[in-house]
Amino acid sequence: MPALLNRKRTRERRDRVRNIRFTPTAAGIIARAAEQRGQKFAGFVGDAALAAALGDQLVGSPEDDPVRPLVEALEAHTVALNRVGRNLNQITAAIHRSTIPDHAEAVLDRVDDAVRRSYELMDQLLAEGVPHGA
């Protein structure tokens, strides 16, 4: 039986109400699963629907997912790599104008190193694997 989970409160209130229909069988299964997790029926359905919309498996509340910090770090890393890409575009534009900056070679070396380390990080994450909801 899974551990009882209390959904972490977020700044955003759950104030939207939606009426949905269930078969008696589905309602019974969902009610038992909610009870096993120590949740109310509506809270369980809301968490499950949000997890499904986000492409996740239900692990309590999506805010409780232990993989979430990793995903947020990877998203931040992606933003940083996008900045690198913009800088490369600027260097390329300078090269096309025949105004190659003196430090272009050093910047390109650093970019190459950053990209290499990014791929190493991704390879490491894939090799180790992070069980979802672990």
C-alpha positions in Angstrom: 0.0 0.0 0.0 1.5 3.4 -1.0 2.4 5.8 1.8 -0.2 8.4 2.7 0.5 11.7 0.9 -0.7 15.1 1.8 -0.8 17.3 -1.2 1.5 20.3 -0.8 -0.4 23.5 -1.0 0.5 25.8 -3.9 -0.1 29.5 -4.1 -2.8 28.9 -6.6 -6.2 27.9 -5.0 -8.2 25.0 -6.4 -11.3 27.1 -7.0 -12.4 25.8 -10.4 -15.3 23.2 -10.3 -15.9 20.8 -13.1 -18.6 18.1 -13.1 -17.5 14.8 -14.5 -19.3 11.5 -14.7 -18.0 8.0 -13.8 -19.4 4.6 -14.1 -20.1 2.9 -10.8 -17.1 0.6 -11.3 -14.7 3.4 -12.2 -15.9 5.5 -9.2 -15.3 2.5 -6.9 -11.8 1.9 -8.1 -10.9 5.6 -7.9 -12.4 5.9 -4.4 -10.3 3.0 -3.2 -7.2 4.4 -4.8 -7.8 7.8 -3.2 -8.4 6.2 0.2 -5.2 4.2 -0.1 -3.3 7.5 -0.7 -5.1 9.3 2.1 -6.8 11.7 -0.3 -10.4 12.8 -0.9 -11.9 11.6 -4.2 -11.9 15.0 -5.8 -8.3 15.8 -4.8 -7.2 12.4 -6.1 -9.0 12.9 -9.4 -7.6 16.5 -9.7 -4.0 15.3 -9.0 -4.4 12.4 -11.5 -5.8 14.6 -14.2 -3.0 17.2 -13.8 -0.4 14.4 -13.8 -1.8 13.0 -16.9 -2.0 16.4 -18.6 1.7 16.9 -17.8 2.5 13.5 -19.1 3.4 12.1 -15.7 2.3 9.1 -13.7 0.4 9.8 -10.6 2.8 9.9 -7.6 0.5 11.8 -5.2 0.5 15.4 -6.2 2.6 16.5 -9.1 4.2 19.0 -6.7 5.5 16.1 -4.6 7.2 14.3 -7.5 10.8 13.7 -6.5 11.9 14.0 -10.1 10.5 17.6 -10.3 13.7 19.3 -9.2 15.7 17.4 -11.8 13.2 18.4 -14.5 13.4 22.1 -13.4 17.2 22.0 -13.5 17.2 20.5 -17.0 14.7 23.2 -18.1 17.1 25.9 -16.7 20.0 24.1 -18.4 18.1 24.2 -21.7 17.5 28.0 -21.3 21.2 28.5 -20.7 22.0 26.4 -23.9 19.5 28.6 -25.8 21.5 31.6 -24.7 24.7 30.0 -26.0 22.9 29.4 -29.3 22.0 33.1 -29.6 25.6 34.0 -28.8 26.8 31.6 -31.6 24.4 33.3 -34.0 25.9 36.7 -33.1 29.4 35.4 -33.7 28.3 33.9 -37.0 26.8 37.2 -38.0 30.1 39.0 -37.1 32.1 36.5 -39.2 29.8 37.2 -42.1 30.5 40.9 -41.7 34.2 40.1 -41.6 34.5 41.5 -38.1 35.6 38.4 -36.2 36.0 39.4 -32.5 39.5 38.7 -31.1 38.0 36.4 -28.4 35.9 34.4 -30.8 38.2 31.4 -30.7 38.1 31.3 -26.9 34.4 31.6 -26.8 34.0 28.8 -29.3 36.2 26.6 -27.2 34.1 27.3 -24.1 30.9 26.6 -26.1 32.3 23.3 -27.3 33.2 22.3 -23.8 29.8 23.3 -22.5 28.0 21.3 -25.2 30.3 18.3 -24.5 29.5 18.4 -20.8 25.8 18.7 -21.5 25.9 15.5 -23.6 27.9 13.8 -20.8 25.3 14.9 -18.3 22.4 13.6 -20.4 24.3 10.3 -21.0 24.8 9.9 -17.2 21.2 10.6 -16.5 20.0 8.1 -19.0 22.5 5.5 -17.8 21.6 5.9 -14.1 17.9 6.3 -14.8 15.7 8.0 -12.3 12.7 5.9 -11.5 9.6 8.1 -11.8 8.0 8.6 -8.5 10.9 7.1 -6.6 
